[in-house]
Amino acid sequence: MRMTSADRVRTAVAALLHATGESQTDLAAALGVSQAQVSRRQSGSTAWSLDDCDAVAGHFGIDALDLLAGPTRASEALPDARRRGADRRTGAGAGAGAGTGAGAGAGTGAAGQSAVPALAAAAAPASEGAAR
């Protein structure tokens, strides 16, 4: 079964939230909507509109087409400065999860590539992975 466009947008938004360390509340504030509205869109009870997609893409600094393409493309398009842990490299924002040790830099792999596409691929239905 192929992923629908709505599924691709929801999983892309989830991947971007994970990659940046933002919450639905953070995204809602940036979009000027309530956290409940973001939650309804992410659960699928309400669809993300094209205008919403433009606003989400703009917030994350990516093109709307990258968002619509799904979680892998959206994650790859995410600017490095927006990735979780970017504040650790500059020494700012010593908030939750900004520690050191084995968990630090967990968003990147050995070659400096984002681990989010791998997470998104693991969350995709098995039949979608076979279709690639």
N, C-alpha and C positions, 0 to 999 in steps of 0.2 A: 504494500500500500504506500503510495507516494504521499509526501507531506503536502498539505494544502498551503496556500499562500498565507492564510491566517496563522497556521501552525509555525511556518517559517518566521513570521514576524514575532510571534510570542517567544519562540526559542531564541531568536536573535536578541530580543530585549533582555531576556533572562541571562544570556551569555554576556552581554555588555554590562549588566548590573554586577554580575559576578566578577568580570575582569577589572572593573573599576572599584569594586568594593562598595558601591552605592546601594542604598535600599530603595524600595518602592516609594517610601516617603521622600527621599532625596529627589528621585525622578519626578514625583508629583509636584514638589515645590518648584522645580525648574520649569515644568510645563504649565504651572498655574492651575492645577487641578487637585483634587483630593487624592489621598492615598487609596481610598476606596475605589475611585474611578480607575486608577492604575491597576488595582487588584482585579477588578471586573474585566478589564481588558486582558490581563495576563491569564485569568482563569478561562477565558473564552466566552464568558456570558455576554460580553460586549466586544465588538470588533474594534481594532485599531483603525481609524480612518486614515486616508492618505495624508490629510493635514496633520494628524497625530504623528504619522511616520516621518514627515518632514521635520516636525518639532523634535522628535526623539533623536533623529539622525543629527540634526543641528546641535543638540545638547551634547552628544557624544563626539562631535567633530568628524562625522563620517558622512558619506553621500547616502541619500535615501535609497538609491538602488542597491547599495551594499547591505543596508538593513533588510530590504525586501528579498535579497538573495539568500538570506538565512544566517544561522549562527556562525558558521565558519568564515564566510566572507566578511560579515560584520566585525567579527573579532580580529581578523587580519587587517582590516581597514582602521581599527582603533589606533589613534596616535599613541606613541609610547608614553607621552606625558600624562595621558588619561588613565593609564593602567595602574591597577592596585600595586602599591609598592613604589611608585614613582616618587612619592613624598619621602620615602625612606632614603632614597639616594641623595636627596637634597637636605635631609635632616629635619624637615618640617613635619608637622602633623603626627606627633607621637601618640596616636589614639589606639584603640583596640586593634589587635592584630599587627601592630607595627614592631613587633619584637624581633629578636635576632635568633639565629640557630637554624635548625633543620627546616623550620617552616618559613623562614624568610625567603622571599623570592620564589615562593611556590607557584607563582603564576607563569614562570618561564621554564623551559626545558634546557637541556644541556647546550643546545645551539642558540639559546636566547629566544627561541620561538615560544609563542604563547601556548599554554596548556589548555586554554579554553576551547579551541577547536576540537581537541581530543575529547574533552568533556562533553561537548555538544554532540559529537559523533557517537559517543557511548550512550547518550540519552535518546538518540534517534531510533525509530523503529528498526528492527532487524532487516526488514525487507527493503528499507530505504538504503541501508548500507550496502546491500547486495546489488542494488541498482547502479551504484557508482562505478 
